Structure formats: structure tokens, C-alpha cells
Amino acid sequence: TDQMRYINVGRYGLACPCHRSNVWGCDGFALSMMRCYLNSIALRRLEAELRSLDMQITYLKPHMSVGVVALRHVAGEVRRAGLLADHDLPLFLEKLNAPLPPHPLQQAQVRPQTIPRPLVARDASWGEAGRAWTPRVNEDVAPWSLQTEDLVIAEVSRFTIFKPRQAEFLQHRFRAPKAQIDSDDFDDGYEKLPAVVWRGAYVTHDVTPATTLVRRVASSAGTDLYGPRYLLAICPNWLRQLRWRQHAANPCVYTDSDGTAVAKLVWWRDAGPVDIDDESIWGEGCYLALAPHGLSQYKAAGGQPTINSFASREVVAHSGHGEASCRRTARHSYTI
């Protein structure tokens, strides 16, 4: 294993990378191997305890970040040598997670009041709470709008409620015009949304306006550790056809050629109290809302008026409770 890998340091000597010291003779070699093995067991036990408390934190690896920076310098030398064409540069930089100009900073907004936090029966046992949690998934696929006249036409969101030493209650949902929903897996449905990539600007691999109006933001470098887990963007082909553009002062707002606000694209986050012995909740999501003027323009241009929505609710029991997890999904289609 990785914890028990040794390298030759001389004709007869062996060294243990965990202790960075030479080990001479069979007795010393066996003793060092045992230490490495016990250290790996202790590490796995600690990781398991942190997972049970939801305290195992994902972190960036500094040496990998340094390696990416070094590759960028190599890329610069390759370009100066004339071995990299200018039209290939945006793709090359995106592969290195260094697009120019960089992706605009995403500012998380407050959760809209019209998106209620899902509730869990606090005084009930975790089994009773789980049985009451999943049937309410049918409410998650219903149409919803903002307090204003804006109509939410596309959305992706998730909530997690953590009850210490009992279970996690998960809620996922998404909706979009003519979204392809042919499975009971949330991530599968989200991945089937057409993709868009940032290469100094949002770029698609086709010139056809997406039937879903929105596209999921993809990246060769994977999901940003500190950014949105799920992020939507208006299809660039639709923006060109409708002649919409981002507002100069507020990039979340889109205007038409007359300067009238027609759409709003928002990424939000939400969280509740976090204590090791108390229930905690957190969530995030992204939605696209069209103003009445924008909705009429979208329909006039041939936009799909049918919205397909999907939602899932799941209870994941912590180890030691003996009861299986439960899960339920729901789908709904409606016309705007």
C-alpha cells in the first residue's frame, strides 16, 4: 500500500518514507512497517469519526496548485515559441483553469422568501421524521414565482438538514423548459442539461438555442471548491437571438435592446445554526426568472412554454441505527 512503500537507499539499506530514516536489518524493517500500518489505521479511524460528525473538510492541495502555476508558465513559453495558435489559446487556458479574462466572481444572494426551508419534525424519532419527510416531495415540483411578477422558468437547488447522530435529510430539485427527465437520479438529470464553458466568455459547442433556455456551467477543472455546486447560465445562442445583454451595473439582470429589464439570474445560499449537538441546515441554488416583457419576447421567438420539474427527497441514516435509508422522487410538467 501507499503507507507501506519503501525505497532502496544503499546496497543493503531500506528507508521508510513515513519516518524519513534508514532502517538496517530485518527487525528494524519490520518494526518500521508496523508503525506505518498502525499510523494508517489511526488515520482511517480519525477520518471515520470526522465523517460521522460531518466535520471532514475538503481542502485544496497546495503542491497541486503550484504544479498548475508551473504548467501555465510552460504554456506561456510554448506560445512565445509559436507552437500554440492564437485560436487554441482560450481552450488551452480553460484546461489549465486559468481562462482570460477570468470568470466573473459569483456573489451569493440571500435565499428568496418564496423558497421556504424544508421542515423536519424535531420532536419525532428519526424514523418517524424520515417517513414524514419523503412524501412531501410532491410539493417540491409545484410552480413557484417571486413576490414580484417575475416568473421562475428554470431552477436548480438543494437543501441538507443534519441531525447529529441520527440522519441527514436531503432535498434536490430542478426545472427547465423541456428538460430531459428520464431517470430518478438528480445528478443524472442535471448533467443532461446542455453545457456551456467559460473561455473568456460563455462558449457552446453548437449554434442552436437550447430548448431549456438555460445551460449548466461546466469546467475542465471541475467544480470550484468555494463556488456554486450547481450553476446555470442563459444559453448564449438565445441571448444573441433575443438581443439580450447583462446590465452594466448588475450582472444578475439582463436587459433587451431598449434597456428594459427582462430576466434575472441569481445564485443564492442559505444556512441555519451549526452546533455539534443541534440540528443544522444549509442550502444553495440558482434560478432564472423572466419578467412579463421578457417572457413574451421568449415565447414570440419560439421558446418552449412547457416546464418540466424534478425533485427528490432522501433520508440517509448515520451508521448504527439499523434502519435502511428511504428515498422518493416526483416529476411534474406544466405550461406557462
Contacts in CASP RR format, 6 or more apart in sequence:
PFRMAT RR
TARGET T0000
AUTHOR 0000-0000-0000
METHOD contacts of the structure
MODEL  1
TDQMRYINVGRYGLACPCHRSNVWGCDGFALSMMRCYLNSIALRRLEAEL
RSLDMQITYLKPHMSVGVVALRHVAGEVRRAGLLADHDLPLFLEKLNAPL
PPHPLQQAQVRPQTIPRPLVARDASWGEAGRAWTPRVNEDVAPWSLQTED
LVIAEVSRFTIFKPRQAEFLQHRFRAPKAQIDSDDFDDGYEKLPAVVWRG
AYVTHDVTPATTLVRRVASSAGTDLYGPRYLLAICPNWLRQLRWRQHAAN
PCVYTDSDGTAVAKLVWWRDAGPVDIDDESIWGEGCYLALAPHGLSQYKA
AGGQPTINSFASREVVAHSGHGEASCRRTARHSYTI
1 40 0 8 1.000
3 18 0 8 1.000
3 36 0 8 1.000
3 37 0 8 1.000
3 39 0 8 1.000
3 40 0 8 1.000
4 33 0 8 1.000
4 36 0 8 1.000
4 37 0 8 1.000
5 17 0 8 1.000
6 14 0 8 1.000
6 15 0 8 1.000
6 16 0 8 1.000
6 17 0 8 1.000
6 29 0 8 1.000
7 14 0 8 1.000
7 15 0 8 1.000
7 17 0 8 1.000
8 14 0 8 1.000
8 15 0 8 1.000
9 15 0 8 1.000
9 22 0 8 1.000
12 24 0 8 1.000
12 25 0 8 1.000
13 22 0 8 1.000
13 23 0 8 1.000
13 24 0 8 1.000
13 25 0 8 1.000
14 22 0 8 1.000
14 23 0 8 1.000
14 29 0 8 1.000
15 21 0 8 1.000
15 22 0 8 1.000
15 23 0 8 1.000
16 23 0 8 1.000
16 32 0 8 1.000
16 33 0 8 1.000
16 35 0 8 1.000
16 36 0 8 1.000
18 32 0 8 1.000
18 35 0 8 1.000
18 36 0 8 1.000
18 39 0 8 1.000
19 32 0 8 1.000
19 35 0 8 1.000
19 36 0 8 1.000
23 29 0 8 1.000
23 31 0 8 1.000
23 32 0 8 1.000
47 56 0 8 1.000
50 56 0 8 1.000
52 165 0 8 1.000
52 318 0 8 1.000
52 319 0 8 1.000
53 164 0 8 1.000
53 276 0 8 1.000
54 162 0 8 1.000
54 168 0 8 1.000
58 225 0 8 1.000
60 225 0 8 1.000
68 96 0 8 1.000
68 97 0 8 1.000
68 98 0 8 1.000
71 96 0 8 1.000
72 96 0 8 1.000
72 98 0 8 1.000
75 84 0 8 1.000
75 92 0 8 1.000
75 93 0 8 1.000
75 96 0 8 1.000
76 84 0 8 1.000
78 84 0 8 1.000
79 89 0 8 1.000
84 92 0 8 1.000
90 99 0 8 1.000
90 100 0 8 1.000
90 199 0 8 1.000
90 200 0 8 1.000
90 203 0 8 1.000
91 199 0 8 1.000
93 99 0 8 1.000
93 100 0 8 1.000
93 199 0 8 1.000
94 197 0 8 1.000
94 198 0 8 1.000
94 199 0 8 1.000
94 219 0 8 1.000
94 220 0 8 1.000
95 220 0 8 1.000
95 221 0 8 1.000
96 221 0 8 1.000
97 219 0 8 1.000
97 220 0 8 1.000
97 221 0 8 1.000
99 198 0 8 1.000
99 199 0 8 1.000
99 200 0 8 1.000
100 200 0 8 1.000
101 200 0 8 1.000
102 200 0 8 1.000
103 198 0 8 1.000
103 200 0 8 1.000
104 251 0 8 1.000
106 227 0 8 1.000
106 228 0 8 1.000
106 231 0 8 1.000
106 267 0 8 1.000
107 267 0 8 1.000
108 267 0 8 1.000
108 268 0 8 1.000
108 269 0 8 1.000
108 284 0 8 1.000
109 252 0 8 1.000
109 266 0 8 1.000
109 267 0 8 1.000
109 268 0 8 1.000
109 269 0 8 1.000
110 268 0 8 1.000
110 270 0 8 1.000
111 117 0 8 1.000
111 268 0 8 1.000
111 269 0 8 1.000
111 270 0 8 1.000
111 283 0 8 1.000
112 146 0 8 1.000
112 266 0 8 1.000
112 268 0 8 1.000
112 287 0 8 1.000
113 147 0 8 1.000
114 144 0 8 1.000
114 145 0 8 1.000
114 146 0 8 1.000
114 147 0 8 1.000
115 144 0 8 1.000
115 157 0 8 1.000
115 268 0 8 1.000
117 159 0 8 1.000
117 270 0 8 1.000
117 281 0 8 1.000
118 133 0 8 1.000
118 136 0 8 1.000
118 159 0 8 1.000
118 161 0 8 1.000
118 169 0 8 1.000
118 171 0 8 1.000
118 313 0 8 1.000
120 129 0 8 1.000
120 130 0 8 1.000
120 133 0 8 1.000
120 161 0 8 1.000
120 163 0 8 1.000
120 169 0 8 1.000
120 279 0 8 1.000
121 128 0 8 1.000
121 129 0 8 1.000
121 132 0 8 1.000
122 129 0 8 1.000
122 279 0 8 1.000
124 132 0 8 1.000
126 163 0 8 1.000
126 166 0 8 1.000
126 167 0 8 1.000
126 315 0 8 1.000
126 317 0 8 1.000
126 321 0 8 1.000
127 167 0 8 1.000
127 315 0 8 1.000
127 323 0 8 1.000
129 163 0 8 1.000
129 167 0 8 1.000
129 169 0 8 1.000
129 315 0 8 1.000
130 167 0 8 1.000
130 169 0 8 1.000
130 315 0 8 1.000
130 326 0 8 1.000
131 326 0 8 1.000
133 169 0 8 1.000
133 313 0 8 1.000
133 315 0 8 1.000
134 313 0 8 1.000
134 314 0 8 1.000
134 315 0 8 1.000
134 326 0 8 1.000
134 327 0 8 1.000
134 328 0 8 1.000
135 328 0 8 1.000
136 313 0 8 1.000
137 171 0 8 1.000
137 311 0 8 1.000
137 312 0 8 1.000
137 313 0 8 1.000
137 328 0 8 1.000
137 329 0 8 1.000
137 330 0 8 1.000
138 330 0 8 1.000
140 171 0 8 1.000
140 173 0 8 1.000
140 311 0 8 1.000
140 313 0 8 1.000
140 330 0 8 1.000
141 173 0 8 1.000
141 175 0 8 1.000
141 309 0 8 1.000
141 310 0 8 1.000
141 311 0 8 1.000
141 330 0 8 1.000
141 331 0 8 1.000
141 332 0 8 1.000
142 332 0 8 1.000
143 152 0 8 1.000
143 307 0 8 1.000
143 309 0 8 1.000
143 334 0 8 1.000
143 336 0 8 1.000
144 152 0 8 1.000
145 151 0 8 1.000
145 152 0 8 1.000
145 289 0 8 1.000
146 152 0 8 1.000
146 289 0 8 1.000
149 291 0 8 1.000
149 292 0 8 1.000
150 264 0 8 1.000
150 289 0 8 1.000
150 290 0 8 1.000
150 291 0 8 1.000
151 289 0 8 1.000
151 290 0 8 1.000
151 292 0 8 1.000
151 295 0 8 1.000
151 336 0 8 1.000
152 175 0 8 1.000
152 287 0 8 1.000
152 288 0 8 1.000
152 289 0 8 1.000
153 175 0 8 1.000
153 176 0 8 1.000
153 177 0 8 1.000
153 213 0 8 1.000
153 288 0 8 1.000
153 289 0 8 1.000
153 290 0 8 1.000
153 295 0 8 1.000
153 298 0 8 1.000
153 307 0 8 1.000
153 336 0 8 1.000
154 175 0 8 1.000
154 176 0 8 1.000
154 177 0 8 1.000
154 212 0 8 1.000
154 213 0 8 1.000
154 214 0 8 1.000
154 232 0 8 1.000
154 287 0 8 1.000
154 288 0 8 1.000
155 173 0 8 1.000
155 174 0 8 1.000
155 175 0 8 1.000
155 176 0 8 1.000
155 285 0 8 1.000
155 286 0 8 1.000
155 287 0 8 1.000
155 288 0 8 1.000
156 173 0 8 1.000
156 174 0 8 1.000
156 190 0 8 1.000
156 216 0 8 1.000
156 230 0 8 1.000
156 232 0 8 1.000
156 285 0 8 1.000
156 286 0 8 1.000
156 287 0 8 1.000
157 172 0 8 1.000
157 173 0 8 1.000
157 174 0 8 1.000
157 230 0 8 1.000
157 283 0 8 1.000
157 284 0 8 1.000
157 285 0 8 1.000
157 286 0 8 1.000
157 287 0 8 1.000
158 170 0 8 1.000
158 171 0 8 1.000
158 172 0 8 1.000
158 173 0 8 1.000
158 229 0 8 1.000
158 230 0 8 1.000
158 283 0 8 1.000
158 284 0 8 1.000
158 285 0 8 1.000
159 170 0 8 1.000
159 171 0 8 1.000
159 270 0 8 1.000
159 281 0 8 1.000
159 282 0 8 1.000
159 283 0 8 1.000
160 168 0 8 1.000
160 169 0 8 1.000
160 170 0 8 1.000
160 171 0 8 1.000
160 281 0 8 1.000
160 282 0 8 1.000
160 283 0 8 1.000
161 168 0 8 1.000
161 169 0 8 1.000
161 170 0 8 1.000
161 279 0 8 1.000
161 280 0 8 1.000
161 281 0 8 1.000
162 168 0 8 1.000
162 279 0 8 1.000
162 280 0 8 1.000
162 281 0 8 1.000
163 169 0 8 1.000
163 279 0 8 1.000
164 276 0 8 1.000
164 277 0 8 1.000
164 278 0 8 1.000
164 279 0 8 1.000
165 318 0 8 1.000
166 317 0 8 1.000
166 318 0 8 1.000
166 321 0 8 1.000
167 315 0 8 1.000
167 316 0 8 1.000
167 317 0 8 1.000
167 318 0 8 1.000
167 321 0 8 1.000
167 325 0 8 1.000
168 315 0 8 1.000
168 316 0 8 1.000
168 318 0 8 1.000
169 313 0 8 1.000
169 314 0 8 1.000
169 315 0 8 1.000
170 312 0 8 1.000
170 313 0 8 1.000
170 314 0 8 1.000
170 315 0 8 1.000
170 316 0 8 1.000
171 311 0 8 1.000
171 312 0 8 1.000
171 313 0 8 1.000
172 186 0 8 1.000
172 311 0 8 1.000
172 312 0 8 1.000
173 186 0 8 1.000
173 309 0 8 1.000
173 310 0 8 1.000
173 311 0 8 1.000
173 312 0 8 1.000
174 186 0 8 1.000
174 189 0 8 1.000
174 190 0 8 1.000
174 193 0 8 1.000
174 230 0 8 1.000
174 309 0 8 1.000
174 310 0 8 1.000
175 307 0 8 1.000
175 308 0 8 1.000
175 309 0 8 1.000
175 310 0 8 1.000
176 193 0 8 1.000
176 212 0 8 1.000
176 213 0 8 1.000
176 214 0 8 1.000
176 307 0 8 1.000
176 308 0 8 1.000
177 211 0 8 1.000
177 212 0 8 1.000
177 213 0 8 1.000
177 303 0 8 1.000
177 304 0 8 1.000
177 305 0 8 1.000
177 306 0 8 1.000
177 307 0 8 1.000
177 308 0 8 1.000
178 211 0 8 1.000
178 212 0 8 1.000
178 304 0 8 1.000
178 306 0 8 1.000
178 308 0 8 1.000
179 189 0 8 1.000
179 192 0 8 1.000
179 193 0 8 1.000
179 212 0 8 1.000
179 307 0 8 1.000
179 308 0 8 1.000
179 309 0 8 1.000
179 310 0 8 1.000
180 189 0 8 1.000
180 192 0 8 1.000
180 193 0 8 1.000
180 308 0 8 1.000
181 189 0 8 1.000
181 308 0 8 1.000
181 310 0 8 1.000
181 331 0 8 1.000
183 189 0 8 1.000
184 312 0 8 1.000
184 329 0 8 1.000
186 310 0 8 1.000
186 312 0 8 1.000
189 310 0 8 1.000
190 216 0 8 1.000
190 230 0 8 1.000
191 216 0 8 1.000
193 212 0 8 1.000
193 214 0 8 1.000
193 215 0 8 1.000
193 216 0 8 1.000
193 232 0 8 1.000
194 204 0 8 1.000
194 210 0 8 1.000
194 212 0 8 1.000
194 215 0 8 1.000
194 216 0 8 1.000
194 235 0 8 1.000
195 204 0 8 1.000
195 205 0 8 1.000
195 215 0 8 1.000
195 216 0 8 1.000
195 217 0 8 1.000
195 218 0 8 1.000
196 202 0 8 1.000
196 203 0 8 1.000
196 204 0 8 1.000
196 215 0 8 1.000
196 216 0 8 1.000
196 217 0 8 1.000
196 218 0 8 1.000
196 233 0 8 1.000
196 235 0 8 1.000
196 236 0 8 1.000
197 203 0 8 1.000
197 204 0 8 1.000
197 217 0 8 1.000
197 218 0 8 1.000
197 219 0 8 1.000
197 220 0 8 1.000
198 217 0 8 1.000
198 219 0 8 1.000
201 236 0 8 1.000
202 215 0 8 1.000
202 217 0 8 1.000
202 233 0 8 1.000
202 236 0 8 1.000
203 236 0 8 1.000
204 210 0 8 1.000
204 215 0 8 1.000
204 235 0 8 1.000
204 236 0 8 1.000
204 237 0 8 1.000
206 237 0 8 1.000
207 237 0 8 1.000
208 237 0 8 1.000
209 235 0 8 1.000
209 237 0 8 1.000
209 238 0 8 1.000
209 241 0 8 1.000
210 235 0 8 1.000
210 237 0 8 1.000
210 238 0 8 1.000
211 304 0 8 1.000
212 235 0 8 1.000
212 304 0 8 1.000
213 234 0 8 1.000
213 235 0 8 1.000
213 238 0 8 1.000
213 288 0 8 1.000
213 298 0 8 1.000
213 303 0 8 1.000
213 304 0 8 1.000
214 232 0 8 1.000
214 233 0 8 1.000
214 234 0 8 1.000
214 235 0 8 1.000
214 288 0 8 1.000
215 232 0 8 1.000
215 233 0 8 1.000
215 234 0 8 1.000
215 235 0 8 1.000
216 230 0 8 1.000
216 231 0 8 1.000
216 232 0 8 1.000
216 233 0 8 1.000
217 228 0 8 1.000
217 231 0 8 1.000
217 232 0 8 1.000
217 233 0 8 1.000
223 229 0 8 1.000
228 267 0 8 1.000
228 284 0 8 1.000
228 285 0 8 1.000
228 286 0 8 1.000
229 284 0 8 1.000
230 284 0 8 1.000
230 285 0 8 1.000
230 286 0 8 1.000
231 267 0 8 1.000
231 286 0 8 1.000
232 265 0 8 1.000
232 286 0 8 1.000
232 287 0 8 1.000
232 288 0 8 1.000
233 265 0 8 1.000
234 244 0 8 1.000
234 254 0 8 1.000
234 263 0 8 1.000
234 265 0 8 1.000
234 288 0 8 1.000
238 244 0 8 1.000
238 298 0 8 1.000
238 301 0 8 1.000
239 245 0 8 1.000
239 254 0 8 1.000
241 301 0 8 1.000
242 256 0 8 1.000
242 262 0 8 1.000
242 297 0 8 1.000
242 298 0 8 1.000
242 301 0 8 1.000
243 256 0 8 1.000
243 257 0 8 1.000
244 254 0 8 1.000
244 255 0 8 1.000
244 256 0 8 1.000
244 262 0 8 1.000
244 263 0 8 1.000
245 254 0 8 1.000
245 255 0 8 1.000
246 253 0 8 1.000
246 254 0 8 1.000
246 255 0 8 1.000
247 253 0 8 1.000
247 254 0 8 1.000
247 255 0 8 1.000
247 261 0 8 1.000
252 264 0 8 1.000
252 265 0 8 1.000
252 266 0 8 1.000
253 261 0 8 1.000
253 263 0 8 1.000
253 264 0 8 1.000
254 261 0 8 1.000
254 262 0 8 1.000
254 263 0 8 1.000
254 264 0 8 1.000
254 265 0 8 1.000
255 261 0 8 1.000
255 262 0 8 1.000
256 262 0 8 1.000
256 293 0 8 1.000
256 294 0 8 1.000
256 297 0 8 1.000
260 291 0 8 1.000
260 293 0 8 1.000
261 291 0 8 1.000
261 293 0 8 1.000
262 290 0 8 1.000
262 291 0 8 1.000
262 293 0 8 1.000
262 294 0 8 1.000
262 297 0 8 1.000
263 288 0 8 1.000
263 289 0 8 1.000
263 290 0 8 1.000
263 291 0 8 1.000
263 294 0 8 1.000
264 288 0 8 1.000
264 289 0 8 1.000
264 291 0 8 1.000
265 286 0 8 1.000
265 287 0 8 1.000
265 288 0 8 1.000
266 286 0 8 1.000
266 287 0 8 1.000
266 289 0 8 1.000
267 284 0 8 1.000
267 285 0 8 1.000
267 286 0 8 1.000
268 284 0 8 1.000
268 285 0 8 1.000
268 286 0 8 1.000
268 287 0 8 1.000
269 282 0 8 1.000
269 283 0 8 1.000
269 284 0 8 1.000
269 285 0 8 1.000
270 281 0 8 1.000
270 282 0 8 1.000
270 283 0 8 1.000
270 284 0 8 1.000
271 280 0 8 1.000
271 281 0 8 1.000
271 282 0 8 1.000
271 283 0 8 1.000
272 280 0 8 1.000
272 281 0 8 1.000
272 282 0 8 1.000
273 279 0 8 1.000
273 280 0 8 1.000
274 280 0 8 1.000
274 282 0 8 1.000
290 298 0 8 1.000
295 336 0 8 1.000
299 305 0 8 1.000
305 335 0 8 1.000
305 336 0 8 1.000
306 333 0 8 1.000
306 334 0 8 1.000
306 335 0 8 1.000
306 336 0 8 1.000
307 333 0 8 1.000
307 334 0 8 1.000
307 335 0 8 1.000
307 336 0 8 1.000
308 331 0 8 1.000
308 332 0 8 1.000
308 333 0 8 1.000
309 331 0 8 1.000
309 332 0 8 1.000
309 333 0 8 1.000
309 334 0 8 1.000
310 329 0 8 1.000
310 330 0 8 1.000
310 331 0 8 1.000
311 329 0 8 1.000
311 330 0 8 1.000
311 331 0 8 1.000
312 327 0 8 1.000
312 328 0 8 1.000
312 329 0 8 1.000
312 330 0 8 1.000
313 327 0 8 1.000
313 328 0 8 1.000
313 329 0 8 1.000
314 325 0 8 1.000
314 326 0 8 1.000
314 327 0 8 1.000
314 328 0 8 1.000
315 325 0 8 1.000
315 326 0 8 1.000
315 327 0 8 1.000
316 325 0 8 1.000
317 323 0 8 1.000
317 324 0 8 1.000
317 325 0 8 1.000
END
